[in-house]
């Protein structure tokens, strides 16, 4: 397993994948992924 790190926002319970990162996932369309979400402390209770 390899890690790809990028920042994004959660909107409507979805994580948006930046356009520049989407090419990393095109060949991986039907593969499972592991997701870890880190939230900034100041934003944790917004």
Secondary structure as UniProt FT lines:
FT   STRAND          10..11
FT   TURN            12..13
FT   STRAND          14..15
FT   HELIX           19..26
FT   TURN            27..30
FT   HELIX           41..43
FT   TURN            44..45
//
